[in-house]
């Protein structure tokens, strides 16, 4: 079925796509036509990090805004961003926005001063920008995502950054546009941020970050991605910016729905019109960028036993159907990464190294419910009338996707087990702080104890990261 057969009018498309966001943001309809501008630095546009930020910010913003102007110089795409067949940065930005919303009023053109009455973000540092007090500037440096109100970061013309940090910066810019558009007060806009994805600290100066140098490429190993929904598809999109090597096995039972277009930077209107399976979309994307991909179409409960016997280096656990998170430790997995969004504006990220860190079973004491907080804090009662909405904000799912992508890179460093394995942030009030902790194994948790079973060495113990667990012996 074609896009035009599926949605004969723009109204029919937006009614399906934006339904879940309008539940969360009841006044959304008044703001979707707000003029948006994204300005990309002319001097820095050849930097891969700048291109990654610009692509992420434009893509996510096109998932809700219907009047967007992107001002970008005509520069070629750097690898691996050029692997999808686009010739220039402007070409890929325009294609992704059009594929996300075929009815939108989008313009991608050369440098222009624009209209100061529009909501604006600026990507990268450049003297060409005339930045107002309300504008937001994003950049990235090494493992850091940067955001600043009303002025730029002075970090050089062509910053070098890991792709997950650049994607996180792009999501920060998209979130600030969204918050301003829906009418949040100035106190609730994004604050000045230097978010280091290496140690998950907020720094006051970029020089305070003690992260290692940017690796030349990424090696993911053999990864199981269980769940190719909003976070999982965002993870794939970001891995497409890394230019790494490895193999991913994608597990999901669902097809692409129109409401997925509101949150995922990977899925297109054509995918939804044709009701393609999420795993197939992900596999096609990975193969086009040169990463090996296999698919398992079906629910976790039917394949968990067979998957547990396969040799994976990492599990990325993003599906919680039938309480899967409580069962994961008993399948004796390798290192497990997970990401979540709350019923509002919060995000969570977790890493679980068997034998030394807590497991998904004790981190999430009610795995059938939405993620609500840290391990061993008990169940937080929800008011009966509270709306239960998951991942309903257009930019939110990309944030944990970026944190997972960063963690896949960090596992290649010996310091990984000493870094925080629990990260939480709340975008409702502008991300005033980060919660970043290292949570160790709970001796009273049966899931954590499963690591001691001899069978672990024949399952998760075959991971190339098994030495992290053996450090505890």
Backbone torsions as a table, in degrees:
resi	resn	phi	psi	omega
1	UNK	NA	135.7	179.6
2	UNK	-80.0	164.6	177.6
3	UNK	-58.3	-41.5	-173.4
4	UNK	-75.4	-27.9	173.0
5	UNK	-72.2	-37.2	-178.2
6	UNK	-71.7	-41.4	-179.9
7	UNK	-131.2	93.2	-177.5
8	UNK	-66.9	-20.1	179.9
9	UNK	-133.5	158.4	176.2
10	UNK	-61.9	-37.4	-179.0
11	UNK	-60.8	-39.9	-179.9
12	UNK	-67.5	-35.6	178.0
13	UNK	-66.9	-49.4	-176.3
14	UNK	-68.4	-32.0	179.1
15	UNK	-60.6	-37.4	178.6
16	UNK	-80.4	-44.6	-172.8
17	UNK	-67.6	-41.0	-169.7
18	UNK	-97.6	6.9	-174.5
19	UNK	-58.0	-48.4	-174.7
20	UNK	-70.1	-32.3	176.7
21	UNK	-70.2	-36.6	179.9
22	UNK	-67.9	-26.0	173.7
23	UNK	-64.6	-43.4	-179.3
24	UNK	-74.3	-40.9	-176.3
25	UNK	-119.9	89.3	-169.4
26	UNK	-65.8	-21.4	-179.5
27	UNK	-97.8	15.8	-175.2
28	UNK	-55.5	-42.5	-171.8
29	UNK	-57.1	-28.4	179.9
30	UNK	-72.8	-16.4	-171.2
31	UNK	-113.7	-8.0	-176.0
32	UNK	-65.7	-22.8	179.9
33	UNK	-96.4	9.8	175.7
34	UNK	-63.5	130.3	178.9
35	UNK	-63.8	129.4	-179.7
36	UNK	-118.2	140.8	174.7
37	UNK	-129.9	136.1	174.9
38	UNK	-122.2	116.6	-177.5
39	UNK	-107.1	129.4	-178.3
40	UNK	-111.7	130.9	-177.6
41	UNK	-58.1	131.6	178.0
42	UNK	-69.6	-41.4	-176.4
43	UNK	-71.1	-28.1	-173.6
44	UNK	-103.8	-0.2	-168.9
45	UNK	-66.1	-16.6	176.9
46	UNK	-83.1	-9.8	178.4
47	UNK	-70.9	129.2	177.0
48	UNK	-55.9	-38.3	-179.2
49	UNK	-63.5	-41.4	179.2
50	UNK	-64.8	-42.6	178.7
51	UNK	-63.4	-40.4	178.5
52	UNK	-63.6	-41.2	177.6
53	UNK	-64.7	-45.6	-178.1
54	UNK	-62.2	-43.7	179.6
55	UNK	-62.5	-46.7	-178.0
56	UNK	-64.0	-46.3	-177.8
57	UNK	-63.6	-44.4	-179.6
58	UNK	-67.1	-43.3	-179.2
59	UNK	-60.6	-51.2	-177.3
60	UNK	-66.3	-36.4	-180.0
61	UNK	-68.1	-34.7	178.9
62	UNK	-69.4	-8.7	178.5
63	UNK	-78.1	-8.9	177.1
64	UNK	-141.6	-37.7	-177.4
65	UNK	-81.2	145.7	-174.2
66	UNK	-114.4	-0.9	176.8
67	UNK	-134.6	97.0	-175.3
68	UNK	-129.4	133.8	171.0
69	UNK	-117.6	125.5	176.8
70	UNK	-111.5	121.2	179.8
71	UNK	-104.4	111.1	-172.0
72	UNK	-143.2	137.2	177.6
73	UNK	-69.9	158.6	177.8
74	UNK	-80.6	98.5	178.7
75	UNK	-131.9	152.7	179.0
76	UNK	-74.7	153.3	175.9
77	UNK	-75.9	138.1	174.0
78	UNK	-84.5	151.8	176.0
79	UNK	-71.4	144.7	7.3
80	UNK	-91.8	9.8	-176.1
81	UNK	-64.9	-20.8	-178.1
82	UNK	-86.8	0.0	-174.1
83	UNK	-69.7	-13.9	-177.9
84	UNK	-91.3	2.7	174.4
85	UNK	101.5	-4.4	178.0
86	UNK	-78.0	145.4	-175.9
87	UNK	-93.4	-31.5	-177.0
88	UNK	-134.7	164.1	176.8
89	UNK	-60.6	-41.6	179.2
90	UNK	-62.0	-39.0	-179.9
91	UNK	-62.6	-45.0	-177.1
92	UNK	-70.5	-39.9	176.8
93	UNK	-58.5	-47.3	-178.3
94	UNK	-63.8	-42.5	-179.5
95	UNK	-63.1	-47.2	-177.3
96	UNK	-64.6	-38.8	178.3
97	UNK	-66.9	-41.6	-179.8
98	UNK	-67.0	-39.6	179.2
99	UNK	-69.2	-30.8	177.9
100	UNK	-72.4	-38.7	-177.1
101	UNK	-145.5	95.5	-177.8
102	UNK	-69.6	-9.3	-178.0
103	UNK	-103.2	-4.2	-174.0
104	UNK	-71.0	155.8	175.9
105	UNK	-96.1	84.5	-174.3
106	UNK	-113.1	138.6	176.4
107	UNK	-129.4	130.9	174.3
108	UNK	-122.9	112.7	-172.7
109	UNK	-142.2	177.6	-179.2
110	UNK	-68.9	-178.6	-174.5
111	UNK	-60.3	140.9	-175.9
112	UNK	-157.8	146.0	178.5
113	UNK	-70.7	-19.6	176.9
114	UNK	70.4	-157.3	-176.3
115	UNK	-126.4	116.3	-177.0
116	UNK	-63.6	-13.4	177.6
117	UNK	-79.5	-13.5	177.8
118	UNK	-76.6	162.0	169.2
119	UNK	-81.0	127.2	-169.5
120	UNK	-130.7	143.2	164.6
121	UNK	-125.9	155.1	-178.9
122	UNK	-124.4	131.5	-175.1
123	UNK	-107.4	114.2	179.3
124	UNK	89.7	172.7	-178.9
125	UNK	-103.6	136.3	179.3
126	UNK	-166.6	141.7	178.1
127	UNK	-70.1	-14.4	-178.4
128	UNK	-68.8	-21.7	-173.9
129	UNK	-77.0	134.3	169.1
130	UNK	-108.0	95.8	-168.4
131	UNK	-95.5	129.2	178.1
132	UNK	-91.5	170.6	-176.0
133	UNK	-63.7	-25.5	-176.7
134	UNK	-93.9	-12.7	-177.7
135	UNK	-72.6	157.1	179.1
136	UNK	-122.5	136.9	-178.1
137	UNK	-115.4	137.7	179.0
138	UNK	-125.3	148.7	174.5
139	UNK	-158.1	-175.9	179.1
140	UNK	-150.9	149.4	180.0
141	UNK	-149.8	117.8	-177.5
142	UNK	55.9	-113.2	-178.6
143	UNK	-100.7	14.3	-172.8
144	UNK	-108.7	138.9	169.1
145	UNK	-102.3	131.1	-172.3
146	UNK	-119.0	139.5	174.0
147	UNK	-143.4	138.3	-177.3
148	UNK	-149.4	139.0	-179.7
149	UNK	-89.4	125.0	169.0
150	UNK	78.7	-1.9	179.0
151	UNK	-160.1	165.9	-174.1
152	UNK	-95.9	165.8	168.0
153	UNK	-91.6	136.0	178.9
154	UNK	-95.8	86.1	-176.3
155	UNK	-126.9	18.0	179.6
156	UNK	99.0	161.0	-174.3
157	UNK	-71.4	-42.6	-174.7
158	UNK	-122.4	79.7	-176.6
159	UNK	-65.5	148.1	175.1
160	UNK	-105.8	127.8	-176.6
161	UNK	-150.1	152.3	172.6
162	UNK	-67.3	145.9	-176.1
163	UNK	-58.0	-40.3	178.6
164	UNK	-60.3	-36.7	177.9
165	UNK	-67.4	-40.2	177.8
166	UNK	-65.1	-41.2	177.8
167	UNK	-64.9	-38.4	176.4
168	UNK	-61.8	-42.2	177.4
169	UNK	-61.2	-40.8	176.5
170	UNK	-61.5	-39.7	177.3
171	UNK	-66.9	-34.9	176.2
172	UNK	-62.1	-44.5	178.4
173	UNK	-63.0	-42.3	178.2
174	UNK	-64.1	-37.6	-179.5
175	UNK	-68.6	-36.3	178.9
176	UNK	-67.1	-39.9	175.8
177	UNK	-59.7	-43.7	-178.4
178	UNK	-64.6	-44.9	-178.5
179	UNK	-63.8	-40.9	178.1
180	UNK	-67.3	-38.1	-176.3
181	UNK	-67.0	-39.2	-176.1
182	UNK	-83.4	-0.1	170.6
183	UNK	97.2	18.8	175.3
184	UNK	-63.2	147.5	179.6
185	UNK	-68.1	160.5	-177.8
186	UNK	-59.8	-29.6	178.5
187	UNK	-67.8	-19.8	-177.1
188	UNK	-102.3	0.2	175.0
189	UNK	-68.7	168.0	178.9
190	UNK	-63.0	139.7	177.7
191	UNK	-82.6	174.2	169.5
192	UNK	-67.0	129.3	-173.0
193	UNK	-132.5	137.2	163.1
194	UNK	-128.5	93.1	-172.9
195	UNK	-99.4	109.3	178.9
196	UNK	-87.2	115.9	-179.3
197	UNK	-78.6	-3.9	176.3
198	UNK	-78.3	-54.1	-178.2
199	UNK	-112.4	0.6	-179.9
200	UNK	53.6	49.3	171.4
201	UNK	-114.2	150.2	168.9
202	UNK	-89.8	122.3	179.4
203	UNK	-103.9	155.0	176.8
204	UNK	-88.8	-23.4	177.2
205	UNK	-138.9	148.0	-178.4
206	UNK	-63.8	-28.0	-177.0
207	UNK	-70.6	-13.5	-179.2
208	UNK	-79.4	-13.1	-179.8
209	UNK	-72.7	128.6	-178.9
210	UNK	-108.0	31.0	180.0
211	UNK	-75.8	156.0	177.1
212	UNK	-69.2	173.6	179.2
213	UNK	-65.5	160.3	178.6
214	UNK	-68.6	123.3	179.1
215	UNK	-67.6	150.8	-178.4
216	UNK	-70.5	-27.0	177.6
217	UNK	-156.9	171.7	-179.3
218	UNK	-114.7	142.6	175.6
219	UNK	-121.1	115.0	-175.1
220	UNK	-94.1	-22.0	-173.8
221	UNK	75.3	-151.9	-178.7
222	UNK	-102.7	110.0	-169.6
223	UNK	-115.7	134.7	169.0
224	UNK	-97.9	121.3	175.2
225	UNK	-108.2	102.7	-179.8
226	UNK	-96.2	99.3	-177.6
227	UNK	115.1	108.4	-178.5
228	UNK	-114.8	43.0	177.9
229	UNK	-86.9	-140.3	-174.0
230	UNK	-61.8	-48.5	-179.0
231	UNK	-74.5	-44.5	-178.3
232	UNK	-61.7	-42.0	179.4
233	UNK	-69.7	-34.5	174.8
234	UNK	-64.3	-39.4	176.4
235	UNK	-58.9	-45.5	179.3
236	UNK	-61.2	-43.7	179.3
237	UNK	-57.6	-42.5	-178.3
238	UNK	-72.4	-38.6	176.4
239	UNK	-60.8	-28.5	176.0
240	UNK	-66.5	-14.9	177.3
241	UNK	-92.5	-17.3	-173.5
242	UNK	-76.0	-39.7	-176.8
243	UNK	77.6	32.4	-177.8
244	UNK	-93.4	-171.9	179.2
245	UNK	-129.6	158.8	-179.6
246	UNK	148.2	-168.8	178.8
247	UNK	-139.6	134.9	178.5
248	UNK	-117.9	135.5	170.2
249	UNK	-105.5	120.8	-174.3
250	UNK	-101.5	127.8	-178.9
251	UNK	-122.9	122.6	176.3
252	UNK	-168.4	153.2	-178.7
253	UNK	-108.9	-5.6	-169.7
254	UNK	-99.6	159.8	170.6
255	UNK	-99.6	167.3	179.6
256	UNK	-74.9	124.2	176.6
257	UNK	-105.8	161.2	-178.4
258	UNK	-60.0	-37.4	-179.3
259	UNK	-65.4	-21.7	176.7
260	UNK	-65.3	-26.8	-178.1
261	UNK	-66.2	-19.1	-178.2
262	UNK	-76.1	-15.4	-171.9
263	UNK	-131.4	-23.0	-173.7
264	UNK	-98.5	127.4	176.2
265	UNK	-76.6	-5.9	-176.4
266	UNK	-95.2	-41.6	-172.7
267	UNK	-76.9	146.0	-178.3
268	UNK	-116.0	165.5	177.1
269	UNK	-60.6	-34.6	177.7
270	UNK	-64.7	-39.0	176.3
271	UNK	-59.5	-42.5	-179.4
272	UNK	-70.9	-40.6	-179.9
273	UNK	-62.3	-37.4	-179.8
274	UNK	-88.2	-3.2	180.0
275	UNK	52.9	46.4	179.9
276	UNK	-69.0	151.3	176.2
277	UNK	-72.3	140.7	-177.8
278	UNK	-61.3	-39.4	-179.5
279	UNK	-64.7	-33.2	179.8
280	UNK	-70.7	-40.5	176.9
281	UNK	-61.3	-45.5	-179.8
282	UNK	-63.9	-41.4	179.4
283	UNK	-63.5	-44.8	178.8
284	UNK	-59.4	-42.9	-179.0
285	UNK	-63.5	-48.4	-177.7
286	UNK	-62.4	-41.9	-179.3
287	UNK	-65.4	-34.3	179.2
288	UNK	-67.4	-28.3	-179.7
289	UNK	-98.5	6.7	172.3
290	UNK	88.4	20.6	177.2
291	UNK	-110.0	132.8	179.8
292	UNK	-64.2	144.2	-176.6
293	UNK	-148.2	134.1	171.5
294	UNK	-121.9	161.0	-178.7
295	UNK	-130.1	146.6	170.1
296	UNK	-129.4	112.8	-178.3
297	UNK	-99.4	115.1	-179.7
298	UNK	155.0	174.9	-179.1
299	UNK	-79.9	151.7	-179.4
300	UNK	-56.0	-42.3	-173.6
301	UNK	-62.0	-24.3	-177.6
302	UNK	-88.3	-16.4	-174.1
303	UNK	-121.6	-4.6	-172.8
304	UNK	-57.5	-43.8	-177.4
305	UNK	-64.0	-44.7	-179.5
306	UNK	-69.6	-37.1	179.0
307	UNK	-64.0	-36.6	-177.3
308	UNK	-61.8	-26.5	-179.5
309	UNK	-84.0	-6.2	-179.2
310	UNK	-88.1	154.8	-175.6
311	UNK	-88.3	99.5	175.0
312	UNK	-114.2	149.9	175.5
313	UNK	-87.0	-32.4	-178.1
314	UNK	-146.4	142.5	165.9
315	UNK	-105.4	130.5	168.7
316	UNK	-105.4	106.8	-171.4
317	UNK	-100.4	103.8	-177.7
318	UNK	-120.5	4.6	177.6
319	UNK	-111.4	136.5	179.7
320	UNK	-126.1	26.5	178.8
321	UNK	-62.2	136.9	179.6
322	UNK	55.1	34.9	177.4
323	UNK	66.1	38.3	-174.9
324	UNK	-58.8	-35.9	-176.5
325	UNK	-60.2	-31.7	179.2
326	UNK	-74.4	-20.4	-179.0
327	UNK	-92.6	-21.1	-173.9
328	UNK	-53.0	-46.9	-177.1
329	UNK	-60.1	-30.8	-176.1
330	UNK	-78.3	-8.1	172.7
331	UNK	-89.9	3.4	174.4
332	UNK	56.1	59.7	-173.8
333	UNK	-81.1	168.8	166.2
334	UNK	-74.0	-167.2	174.4
335	UNK	-49.8	137.8	-178.4
336	UNK	-116.3	132.6	173.0
337	UNK	-115.2	142.3	175.3
338	UNK	-143.8	155.9	176.8
339	UNK	-139.6	149.3	-176.9
340	UNK	-143.5	161.0	164.5
341	UNK	-123.1	149.5	-179.5
342	UNK	-89.4	-176.4	179.0
343	UNK	-75.6	-1.7	177.8
344	UNK	-126.1	-108.4	-171.9
345	UNK	-118.0	12.1	-174.8
346	UNK	-96.5	158.2	174.8
347	UNK	-132.1	154.6	174.7
348	UNK	-138.7	148.9	175.0
349	UNK	-133.7	143.5	178.0
350	UNK	-142.2	146.3	172.0
351	UNK	-125.4	141.2	-177.5
352	UNK	-135.5	104.3	176.7
353	UNK	-94.0	114.8	-176.9
354	UNK	-55.0	135.5	175.9
355	UNK	93.0	-25.6	-178.6
356	UNK	-123.9	-21.3	-178.6
357	UNK	-123.3	164.4	179.4
358	UNK	-63.2	166.7	-178.9
359	UNK	-110.4	171.3	179.6
360	UNK	-65.2	-25.4	-179.8
361	UNK	-67.0	-39.6	-179.9
362	UNK	-93.5	-22.5	175.8
363	UNK	-66.2	-36.9	-174.6
364	UNK	-120.2	84.4	-170.4
365	UNK	-64.4	-18.9	174.3
366	UNK	-124.1	74.5	-171.6
367	UNK	-63.8	-15.3	177.1
368	UNK	-80.4	-14.2	-179.8
369	UNK	-99.0	175.0	179.4
370	UNK	-73.5	153.7	179.6
371	UNK	-62.9	127.2	-176.1
372	UNK	-125.8	-10.9	179.9
373	UNK	167.1	-171.4	-172.3
374	UNK	-73.4	170.2	-176.8
375	UNK	-65.5	146.8	169.6
376	UNK	63.3	25.3	177.3
377	UNK	-103.1	1.4	178.7
378	UNK	84.2	177.8	-177.8
379	UNK	-88.6	131.8	177.2
380	UNK	-94.1	117.2	-178.5
381	UNK	-68.3	135.3	179.1
382	UNK	-101.6	136.7	173.8
383	UNK	-58.2	140.0	-175.2
384	UNK	-59.7	-29.7	-175.9
385	UNK	-87.7	-5.0	-177.2
386	UNK	-66.3	136.5	178.7
387	UNK	-73.7	133.2	179.0
388	UNK	-98.5	96.0	-175.6
389	UNK	-122.8	135.7	-175.7
390	UNK	-120.1	126.5	173.5
391	UNK	53.2	47.8	-173.8
392	UNK	-93.5	-4.9	-177.0
393	UNK	-99.8	134.4	-166.8
394	UNK	-57.6	-32.5	-174.6
395	UNK	-97.2	-16.0	-161.3
396	UNK	-66.1	-43.3	-174.8
397	UNK	-65.7	-24.9	-179.8
398	UNK	-69.0	-25.5	-178.8
399	UNK	-65.4	-55.9	176.0
400	UNK	-63.6	-28.7	174.4
401	UNK	-59.9	-41.2	178.6
402	UNK	-68.1	-37.5	-179.5
403	UNK	-68.1	-36.8	176.7
404	UNK	-66.7	-43.0	178.6
405	UNK	-60.5	-41.0	177.3
406	UNK	-63.2	-39.4	-178.6
407	UNK	-67.1	-36.1	176.2
408	UNK	-60.1	-35.3	175.2
409	UNK	-72.6	-40.0	-175.7
410	UNK	-69.1	-26.1	179.2
411	UNK	-62.4	-16.9	177.6
412	UNK	-80.0	-0.4	-179.4
413	UNK	-109.1	142.1	-179.4
414	UNK	-63.7	-22.5	-177.9
415	UNK	-77.8	-7.6	-172.2
416	UNK	-51.1	-45.8	-176.8
417	UNK	-65.2	-17.6	-179.8
418	UNK	-89.9	-5.2	-178.0
419	UNK	-89.6	159.1	-179.0
420	UNK	-56.2	142.8	178.2
421	UNK	-118.9	6.2	173.6
422	UNK	-134.5	121.4	-179.2
423	UNK	-132.0	132.9	176.3
424	UNK	-136.2	145.8	175.9
425	UNK	-149.7	154.9	-179.6
426	UNK	-129.0	120.7	-176.9
427	UNK	-88.6	-4.7	-176.0
428	UNK	-61.2	-38.7	-176.8
429	UNK	-115.6	31.4	171.8
430	UNK	85.7	19.2	179.8
431	UNK	54.1	64.8	-178.8
432	UNK	-70.4	-21.9	179.6
433	UNK	-158.8	166.1	173.7
434	UNK	-114.0	143.1	166.5
435	UNK	-99.5	118.5	-179.4
436	UNK	-136.7	113.1	-175.7
437	UNK	-131.6	160.7	169.5
438	UNK	-112.7	111.7	-176.8
439	UNK	-102.5	123.6	-176.2
440	UNK	-91.6	173.4	-178.6
441	UNK	-59.3	138.6	177.8
442	UNK	-95.3	110.2	-176.7
443	UNK	-61.6	-19.4	-179.1
444	UNK	-91.0	-3.1	-176.6
445	UNK	-92.9	126.6	179.9
446	UNK	-66.1	-33.4	177.3
447	UNK	-64.2	-42.3	177.6
448	UNK	-66.1	-33.7	179.9
449	UNK	-70.3	-20.9	-176.7
450	UNK	-58.9	-26.2	-179.3
451	UNK	-58.2	-27.9	-176.6
452	UNK	-74.2	-11.2	-179.6
453	UNK	-68.4	140.5	-177.8
454	UNK	-60.5	-27.3	-177.6
455	UNK	-66.2	-20.9	-178.7
456	UNK	-58.1	-37.5	-177.7
457	UNK	-64.9	-22.9	178.8
458	UNK	-92.8	-5.0	178.5
459	UNK	-118.8	-101.6	-179.4
460	UNK	-60.9	-23.8	-179.8
461	UNK	-68.1	-8.1	176.3
462	UNK	-87.0	-4.6	178.9
463	UNK	-62.2	148.4	176.7
464	UNK	-70.8	-4.8	175.4
465	UNK	-104.9	14.0	-177.6
466	UNK	-61.8	-26.3	-179.8
467	UNK	-61.5	-28.9	176.1
468	UNK	-59.1	-42.4	179.9
469	UNK	-70.6	-36.7	-176.8
470	UNK	-72.0	-12.5	175.5
471	UNK	-64.3	-20.9	-176.2
472	UNK	-85.9	-7.4	-176.7
473	UNK	-83.8	NA	NA
